[in-house]
Amino acid sequence: DYETQSSYDIRLQTTDSGGLWYQTSFTLNVNDINEVAENINLSESSFDENIDASSVITTLSTTDADASDIHTYELVSGTGDTDNSSFTVEDNQLKINLSPDYETQSSYDIRLQTTDSGDLWYQTSFTLNVNDINEVAANINLSESSFDENIDSSSVIATLSTTDADASDIHTYELVSGI
């Protein structure tokens, strides 16, 4: 392995049938050949919902025995490419095309390829997770919008509920001043 040891120093001896010998040293050099990358690395594997379209989701890097190799990245077809169309690769950055919504889609499956300066490539698939961020309620709903006169002072006149993208949120209610 060139990256581990690029040369070997050896010493050889030759001996003739009369017992006379000669010794000399040699340096054997290992040729550095281009090797296929070993992995694609993501700086992050999850991102928040509701971020802007074209936001950088993660920065890409490559594990390669050839440390001086320069790599390019692209989304490719194959196993795990279900959501490739939701992303764009620009240089070494993966960007999302539309603002993500956890309640609509909580994860994305993509397939990436890294290609080195010698045109050797490596592909792998990733699952990117969307972080569920607490969102502001969209509306307060009343079960009734009118009630009869002369009812008891402790009568229930309406049941309250809230429209909220975060279905598991629990809401409390209070009367506030204002218009």
C-alpha positions as a Python dict, from the first residue, in 0.01 Angstrom:
ca = {
    (1, 'D'): (0, 0, 0),
    (2, 'Y'): (171, 317, -124),
    (3, 'E'): (-3, 532, 139),
    (4, 'T'): (140, 311, 415),
    (5, 'Q'): (492, 263, 274),
    (6, 'S'): (607, 411, -57),
    (7, 'S'): (941, 227, -79),
    (8, 'Y'): (1134, -70, 58),
    (9, 'D'): (1508, -82, 120),
    (10, 'I'): (1660, -429, 80),
    (11, 'R'): (2009, -574, 78),
    (12, 'L'): (2095, -874, -139),
    (13, 'Q'): (2392, -1107, -145),
    (14, 'T'): (2508, -1339, -421),
    (15, 'T'): (2749, -1623, -352),
    (16, 'D'): (2934, -1819, -620),
    (17, 'S'): (3025, -2189, -615),
    (18, 'G'): (3369, -2102, -475),
    (19, 'G'): (3216, -1929, -172),
    (20, 'L'): (3290, -1573, -288),
    (21, 'W'): (3008, -1332, -232),
    (22, 'Y'): (2895, -984, -322),
    (23, 'Q'): (2637, -763, -145),
    (24, 'T'): (2452, -452, -256),
    (25, 'S'): (2148, -245, -149),
    (26, 'F'): (1841, -161, -350),
    (27, 'T'): (1545, 68, -302),
    (28, 'L'): (1222, -69, -445),
    (29, 'N'): (958, 199, -505),
    (30, 'V'): (586, 125, -485),
    (31, 'N'): (387, 291, -762),
    (32, 'D'): (98, 502, -635),
    (33, 'I'): (-209, 407, -834),
    (34, 'N'): (-545, 575, -804),
    (35, 'E'): (-778, 392, -566),
    (36, 'V'): (-1156, 399, -542),
    (37, 'A'): (-1300, 612, -261),
    (38, 'E'): (-1410, 423, 49),
    (39, 'N'): (-1702, 636, 168),
    (40, 'I'): (-1906, 954, 127),
    (41, 'N'): (-1942, 1153, 450),
    (42, 'L'): (-2222, 1394, 544),
    (43, 'S'): (-2162, 1680, 785),
    (44, 'E'): (-2525, 1639, 900),
    (45, 'S'): (-2784, 1368, 841),
    (46, 'S'): (-3087, 1561, 967),
    (47, 'F'): (-3230, 1908, 916),
    (48, 'D'): (-3515, 2122, 1049),
    (49, 'E'): (-3853, 2140, 882),
    (50, 'N'): (-3972, 2473, 734),
    (51, 'I'): (-3626, 2587, 622),
    (52, 'D'): (-3612, 2785, 300),
    (53, 'A'): (-3593, 2617, -39),
    (54, 'S'): (-3231, 2601, -165),
    (55, 'S'): (-3098, 2575, 192),
    (56, 'V'): (-2779, 2375, 237),
    (57, 'I'): (-2873, 2050, 412),
    (58, 'T'): (-2525, 1901, 447),
    (59, 'T'): (-2168, 1932, 326),
    (60, 'L'): (-2023, 1632, 145),
    (61, 'S'): (-1672, 1490, 180),
    (62, 'T'): (-1504, 1167, 72),
    (63, 'T'): (-1289, 912, 251),
    (64, 'D'): (-1019, 819, -1),
    (65, 'A'): (-674, 663, 47),
    (66, 'D'): (-551, 909, -215),
    (67, 'A'): (-559, 1218, 5),
    (68, 'S'): (-471, 1455, -280),
    (69, 'D'): (-767, 1347, -496),
    (70, 'I'): (-1029, 1607, -573),
    (71, 'H'): (-1388, 1480, -575),
    (72, 'T'): (-1710, 1584, -744),
    (73, 'Y'): (-2055, 1480, -627),
    (74, 'E'): (-2384, 1401, -793),
    (75, 'L'): (-2720, 1242, -722),
    (76, 'V'): (-2748, 913, -914),
    (77, 'S'): (-3007, 650, -994),
    (78, 'G'): (-3005, 320, -811),
    (79, 'T'): (-3114, 160, -487),
    (80, 'G'): (-3217, 429, -237),
    (81, 'D'): (-3274, 714, -488),
    (82, 'T'): (-3646, 763, -408),
    (83, 'D'): (-3615, 1132, -318),
    (84, 'N'): (-3323, 1243, -537),
    (85, 'S'): (-3550, 1491, -719),
    (86, 'S'): (-3601, 1682, -392),
    (87, 'F'): (-3233, 1785, -383),
    (88, 'T'): (-2960, 1952, -583),
    (89, 'V'): (-2584, 1911, -549),
    (90, 'E'): (-2375, 2225, -588),
    (91, 'D'): (-1999, 2170, -549),
    (92, 'N'): (-1983, 1974, -221),
    (93, 'Q'): (-2314, 2098, -81),
    (94, 'L'): (-2648, 1917, -83),
    (95, 'K'): (-2939, 2163, -111),
    (96, 'I'): (-3311, 2096, -70),
    (97, 'N'): (-3531, 2216, -357),
    (98, 'L'): (-3849, 2291, -158),
    (99, 'S'): (-3911, 2385, 204),
    (100, 'P'): (-3954, 2056, 397),
    (101, 'D'): (-4254, 1984, 620),
    (102, 'Y'): (-4214, 1708, 880),
    (103, 'E'): (-4587, 1640, 887),
    (104, 'T'): (-4582, 1571, 510),
    (105, 'Q'): (-4249, 1385, 489),
    (106, 'S'): (-4028, 1300, 787),
    (107, 'S'): (-3732, 1152, 594),
    (108, 'Y'): (-3576, 1145, 248),
    (109, 'D'): (-3385, 865, 76),
    (110, 'I'): (-3110, 970, -166),
    (111, 'R'): (-2824, 806, -356),
    (112, 'L'): (-2496, 993, -409),
    (113, 'Q'): (-2185, 933, -615),
    (114, 'T'): (-1838, 1075, -560),
    (115, 'T'): (-1595, 1077, -853),
    (116, 'D'): (-1223, 1141, -810),
    (117, 'S'): (-983, 1320, -1043),
    (118, 'G'): (-895, 985, -1206),
    (119, 'D'): (-1263, 914, -1289),
    (120, 'L'): (-1298, 640, -1027),
    (121, 'W'): (-1632, 657, -846),
    (122, 'Y'): (-1810, 529, -539),
    (123, 'Q'): (-2186, 530, -471),
    (124, 'T'): (-2392, 491, -155),
    (125, 'S'): (-2742, 567, -24),
    (126, 'F'): (-2847, 780, 272),
    (127, 'T'): (-3162, 847, 471),
    (128, 'L'): (-3189, 1211, 575),
    (129, 'N'): (-3425, 1286, 866),
    (130, 'V'): (-3641, 1596, 903),
    (131, 'N'): (-3653, 1742, 1254),
    (132, 'D'): (-4006, 1814, 1378),
    (133, 'I'): (-4010, 2177, 1492),
    (134, 'N'): (-4297, 2307, 1707),
    (135, 'E'): (-4511, 2525, 1484),
    (136, 'V'): (-4754, 2805, 1573),
    (137, 'A'): (-5120, 2704, 1575),
    (138, 'A'): (-5311, 2805, 1264),
    (139, 'N'): (-5658, 2863, 1413),
    (140, 'I'): (-5887, 2837, 1716),
    (141, 'N'): (-6217, 2664, 1642),
    (142, 'L'): (-6549, 2701, 1827),
    (143, 'S'): (-6803, 2418, 1818),
    (144, 'E'): (-7082, 2680, 1827),
    (145, 'S'): (-7085, 3046, 1735),
    (146, 'S'): (-7415, 3138, 1904),
    (147, 'F'): (-7602, 3050, 2225),
    (148, 'D'): (-7943, 3105, 2378),
    (149, 'E'): (-8022, 3386, 2614),
    (150, 'N'): (-8110, 3323, 2979),
    (151, 'I'): (-7886, 3017, 3022),
    (152, 'D'): (-7715, 2942, 3354),
    (153, 'S'): (-7396, 3132, 3422),
    (154, 'S'): (-7185, 2815, 3430),
    (155, 'S'): (-7323, 2675, 3103),
    (156, 'V'): (-7085, 2556, 2833),
    (157, 'I'): (-7156, 2763, 2524),
    (158, 'A'): (-6886, 2619, 2297),
    (159, 'T'): (-6605, 2366, 2292),
    (160, 'L'): (-6266, 2497, 2185),
    (161, 'S'): (-6018, 2318, 1961),
    (162, 'T'): (-5704, 2424, 1779),
    (163, 'T'): (-5585, 2369, 1424),
    (164, 'D'): (-5215, 2284, 1458),
    (165, 'A'): (-4976, 2106, 1223),
    (166, 'D'): (-4826, 1945, 1534),
    (167, 'A'): (-5111, 1703, 1602),
    (168, 'S'): (-4966, 1584, 1933),
    (169, 'D'): (-4955, 1934, 2087),
    (170, 'I'): (-5178, 1996, 2388),
    (171, 'H'): (-5337, 2340, 2406),
    (172, 'T'): (-5469, 2558, 2687),
    (173, 'Y'): (-5704, 2850, 2638),
    (174, 'E'): (-5753, 3186, 2805),
    (175, 'L'): (-5942, 3508, 2743),
    (176, 'V'): (-5715, 3797, 2641),
    (177, 'S'): (-5780, 4164, 2574),
    (178, 'G'): (-5753, 4318, 2230),
    (179, 'I'): (-5946, 4328, 1907),
}
